[in-house]
Amino acid sequence: MNLDPYRDPVLYDLEYAGHSLDIAWYTSLVGGVGGPVLELGCGTGRIALPLLRDGHEVVGVDVSQPMLDAMQTRLAAEPEAVQARASLHRADFRTLDLGRTFPTVLLPFNALHHCRDEAEVEALLASVRRHLSERGVFGLDCYLPDVSLYARDPEQRYEERVFRRPDTQEEIVSWERSWYDESTRVHHVQYIYRQSDGTEQTMQLDLRMWTHEELHAHLKAAGFTLLNEMADFEGTPMGPGALQSVLVLTA
Ligand SMILES: C[S@@+](CC[C@H](N)C(=O)[O-])C[C@H]1O[C@@H](n2cnc3c(N)ncnc32)[C@H](O)[C@@H]1O
């Protein structure tokens, strides 16, 4: 398991500060179904905190202590009533057994790609089943294979951006470079961060890719029934060429 991109939650939050469509979608999903919510791979609380503020009880599970610590810090700045609705657990979502079920289980923001083989996906989906109430709702999103990304020159840097770290006020320039390993079906994405003194820090995200057909075969084998699927968080219908799958299922 490569947790490299999660060792610096400040950079993680900066990297994804512009992502808000998925937050709106998950909060609307939970608003319709209701909590309590189990979020698998809750990270720094990007999605969990808005759910907590909306009045839902959220149990957040993550294997990365730095990410959980960052969420705890953000929680501490919330009103007591919000804090009281949250509980955090450090655990592997594939082997998790909380001994309770939830009307809503979420696996947001590509966490599925952390499963490297069939057995790991099966274990994760069995864990979701274990924690999902009867007729409960399972919401998740993941990428689908994108050949245009895999054609990128692995030596070249793409997507230059400039950030300012809120903790040190330091200006940071970032790039991405990536390559796809056909034999393992892993898309390796390196985030390169150049500090103001010129030093660089690299974090590597390894995403095991699954085809649309494989994804659905796994979900079906795990006993899930599809309620809705879209090609993005804007509601584009699923179809050929989709690069993302946003799914709602029940058991
Ligand atoms: C892309 S982040 C998503 C975080 C958060 N849900 C969000 O939307 O910002 C994926 C999270 O899954 C966690 N994770 C990866 N493998 C895990 C595992 N086996 N068990 C639990 N958490 C895991 C990582 O530590 C990371 O915080």
The ligand as an SDF file (V2000), in Angstrom:
LIG
                    3D

 27 29  0  0  0  0  0  0  0  0999 V2000
   -7.9090   10.2140   -2.3860 C   0  0  0  0  0  0  0  0  0  0  0  0
   -7.9490   10.1750   -0.6490 S   0  0  0  0  0  0  0  0  0  0  0  0
   -9.6480   10.6280   -0.3320 C   0  0  0  0  0  0  0  0  0  0  0  0
   -9.8210   11.3100    1.0020 C   0  0  0  0  0  0  0  0  0  0  0  0
  -11.1970   11.9210    1.2180 C   0  0  0  0  0  0  0  0  0  0  0  0
  -12.2450   10.9260    1.1130 N   0  0  0  0  0  0  0  0  0  0  0  0
  -11.4330   13.0230    0.1940 C   0  0  0  0  0  0  0  0  0  0  0  0
  -12.3650   12.8920   -0.5900 O   0  0  0  0  0  0  0  0  0  0  0  0
  -10.6730   13.9910    0.1970 O   0  0  0  0  0  0  0  0  0  0  0  0
   -7.9580    8.4440   -0.2800 C   0  0  0  0  0  0  0  0  0  0  0  0
   -7.8400    8.1460    1.2040 C   0  0  0  0  0  0  0  0  0  0  0  0
   -7.9250    6.7130    1.3670 O   0  0  0  0  0  0  0  0  0  0  0  0
   -7.0160    6.3460    2.3920 C   0  0  0  0  0  0  0  0  0  0  0  0
   -6.6960    4.9160    2.2190 N   0  0  0  0  0  0  0  0  0  0  0  0
   -5.9430    4.3530    1.2490 C   0  0  0  0  0  0  0  0  0  0  0  0
   -5.8720    3.0190    1.4370 N   0  0  0  0  0  0  0  0  0  0  0  0
   -6.6220    2.7530    2.5340 C   0  0  0  0  0  0  0  0  0  0  0  0
   -6.9600    1.5620    3.2290 C   0  0  0  0  0  0  0  0  0  0  0  0
   -6.5030    0.3740    2.8210 N   0  0  0  0  0  0  0  0  0  0  0  0
   -7.7660    1.6480    4.3220 N   0  0  0  0  0  0  0  0  0  0  0  0
   -8.2250    2.8560    4.7490 C   0  0  0  0  0  0  0  0  0  0  0  0
   -7.9300    4.0230    4.1380 N   0  0  0  0  0  0  0  0  0  0  0  0
   -7.1490    3.9690    3.0410 C   0  0  0  0  0  0  0  0  0  0  0  0
   -5.8340    7.2770    2.2100 C   0  0  0  0  0  0  0  0  0  0  0  0
   -5.0520    7.3700    3.3900 O   0  0  0  0  0  0  0  0  0  0  0  0
   -6.5320    8.5850    1.8280 C   0  0  0  0  0  0  0  0  0  0  0  0
   -6.7800    9.3940    2.9450 O   0  0  0  0  0  0  0  0  0  0  0  0
  1  2  1  0
  2  3  1  0
  2 10  1  0
  3  4  1  0
  4  5  1  0
  5  6  1  0
  5  7  1  0
  7  8  2  0
  7  9  1  0
 10 11  1  0
 11 12  1  0
 11 26  1  0
 12 13  1  0
 13 14  1  0
 13 24  1  0
 14 15  1  0
 14 23  1  0
 15 16  2  0
 16 17  1  0
 17 18  1  0
 17 23  2  0
 18 19  1  0
 18 20  2  0
 20 21  1  0
 21 22  2  0
 22 23  1  0
 24 25  1  0
 24 26  1  0
 26 27  1  0
M  CHG  2   2   1   9  -1
M  END
$$$$
